[in-house]
Structure formats: structure tokens, C-alpha cells
Amino acid sequence: MNRRNFLSLTGTFTGGMLVLPSFLHAFGEQSNLVIGEQCLVFVQLNGGNDGLNTFIPYEDPLYYDFRTKIALNKDVVVGKNKGMAFHPALKDFAQMQQNGDLTVIQNVGYPEPVRSHFRSQEIWQTAADSNKYINEGWLGRYLDLQCHDHQPTAGINLDAIDNLALKGMEPNTITVKDPDRFKVKSNKENEKLSDNPQLDFVRKIANSVVEGSDDIQNALKQSKTEISYPKTGLSKNLEWIARLVKGNLNSKVYYTSLGGFDTHDNQLSIHERKLTELNDALFSFYTDLKQAQLLQNVTIVVFSEFGRRVKDNGSGTDHGTAAPMFVIGGNNKGTILGNNPNLADLDNGDLKHQIDFRSVYASLLQQKMSFDYSKIGIKNSPVAGLF
């Protein structure tokens, strides 16, 4: 059994319990990670968030013509800026932008878009063309090249399941549901070498998981929550991430997600509820980091696998294509990038993408992580004016 195949058979720890996912991420020394390094935090909105009702072209009459049932009145939108405004549930997004800490990147997508949730998420997570398949995620490939040997907790996925974006050839990330319960005791039997190289590799992985658990617990001991977070799943995950950042865990990448954005029916109430959860969780995280004077070191990226159709279906919206991305912190320029959605020039009823999502990835890797994005196969030029 070779090392790569072995990784597909082992497990990660979630909530302190050993489960059987697609791969195991384990660790070793992290001496090249220093206090004050930049890190990326990804919040993935699963289900296809309706971008047109998130960042709204409220001055375009076509918006109201296409969306007779679900359009947001121009009197209730917030943070009006150049003909665009936020959903009223995102009042704190508007505040973060006014503070100069939030950039909106409009019309983000990719050529030949796919409307399947699973496949489109896979495309975003691997940075592959829509007609190509890659086994490793774009962040996993980055960590493969950036880390030396095993890196304990170089990447952290706050979830109950693994994320393809973080999957690499080397085990450099971990999936954990509850960091406070992620306590793994050393097993002396696992430290013994044998004449079986495959068994020795298993033991090496098991020992490195112990190191990762120790690193997480040490970071939690060195930090505390200094503001009140809402009592939601996303808020709890972002609170954990804030604790790990403040505790100098020094992971390069953190990842979490929020589901429920597949709004085919009853969109107005469902979308308002999900955006409120997103707004309140992210603003608490933002406030926590800002008070700790760490916001400049942390770049938060909010995205979904696709947007929704421009025309409503009577009570909601169906799967579409391009949508906005949001970047918070990391000394971004706090602006709006890209043209406003052109509702008069659609592609079979969908928005035409203007900015390829891989250009955003290129900007993040080059300008925040000092990494040559072409080394992981990204050919798109970085987005100008983000940082």
C-alpha cells in the first residue's frame, strides 16, 4: 500500500470521535509558522446563495421587472453605494464596508458553468475547469508546497465532514467539529517501530494526530472569548477560529460553512433568516478580531458555489451562475470591484460572469500568502484592487 492510497482509507477526528472520511490529515513540527503570519478564513455558503438579493442592484428597473415576487424594495436596502446595496439583514456588512474593511467582488463565476451543487462546489474547491477533474483541492495543493514534512494544524476545517478544498497529497490539515473536545491521548504502542513500513506509517500518522490535538489545546488555553457571539452553529465555529488565531495556533487556512441557501421556495423568509445568521456571526468574528488587533492578519472570504436565476419562479429562485464574493479584513481596500450586474445582457436568463473565481484565489495566494499561484495550476491573473 502506498502512502497516497493509505490516506484515502484513514480517518479524521470530528468532535473528539474517530470517523471514516475520505482522507486523514496529520501533522508534525510547525517551526516555519510564526506569530503574526497571515491566514485565510473561508465561509462557504452551501446551496447556491442568491447574489442578486444579497447585494442588490436596487436602481435597476429590470431587477423589479424580473423579480416581481421577491424583489427587495429600494427603501429597505442598506449601505447604498454606486447603485448597489445590501439586503437589510446584512446591516453589519454595510457597516464593515463603511469602515473600509469589506470588499465586494461582483459577478464572480467561471466559464461553462455547472448548475449541480456537488459538481460546482467541486470546481470551486479544486479550482479546476468545469470539464476537468482534480483529486486534490486548491488549498491542499498550496499546503503541499508551503509546508515542510507534516505541519500540525496547518489547515483547520471546522465541520463534521472533510472538505475537498483542503485535500492534498500530504496530510497537512485536520477536520474537527468541536476543538474543545479534540483531545487525543498518546498511545505508547503507536510509537514502536517495526519491520512493516506500512504499519510504521500508520503509527507516524497516529502520533502526529496527538501533536495536532496538543497544539489545539495549547492555543485554546492561551485565548478566551472576549465578546458575546450569537448561539448559532456558524457563530460557534467562528468563535473557535477566533480562539485559535488569538491563541497563536498559526494555521494558514481555516474553513467552515453555512448551509440552507437552496431557496427554490419561500425565499424571502428563508433567505432573510440565513443572511441574518451569516451577518451576526461574521460581525461578531470581525469585532472579536478587531478588538484583538488581529484583523489585518486575517482575510475572511465568503462565497457560494453559484448564484440564482435572474427571474424568480413565483416564490423563489432556481440555480443560476455568477454571484458576488465578499472579502473582509486582511487590509483589503474596502471597495466594490467589477461592474454592476447587467440585467439587460443575460446568457439564457443567467448573469454572465465577469471575474473568474480563480483570479480571486490568485490574489489571495500572491498578495496575502506570498505564494506563486501558478505552482498549483492557477493560470488566471489576480484581481486588481483587492488589497
DATAPE-V753992 format. One line per field, one symbol per residue. phi: phi as a letter, one per 20 degrees, with the letter a starting at -180 (. if undefined). Layout:
phi: ???
This chain:
phi: .effffffdecdecmndecdeeaddcbbfcfeedfnffcdcddeeeonffffddcdefeeffgfffcfdcfefffdfcmgblncbeggfdgefffffffndcdddeleaaflfdefgffffffffdmeffdcccfdfffffffgeeedlfdglfccdeaecfdggefcfdedccdbecgfeecdefdgffefebedfffffgfffffffgfffffffffffecbedceefecfffffffffgffffemfmfeccbbbceoeeefclfgffffffffffgffffffgfgfffeldffecddcdbcfaedffefdobabdfccfafdcccmmlfemcddnffgefecddlndfefdcfgfffgfffffeddlcffffdnedfffffnfc
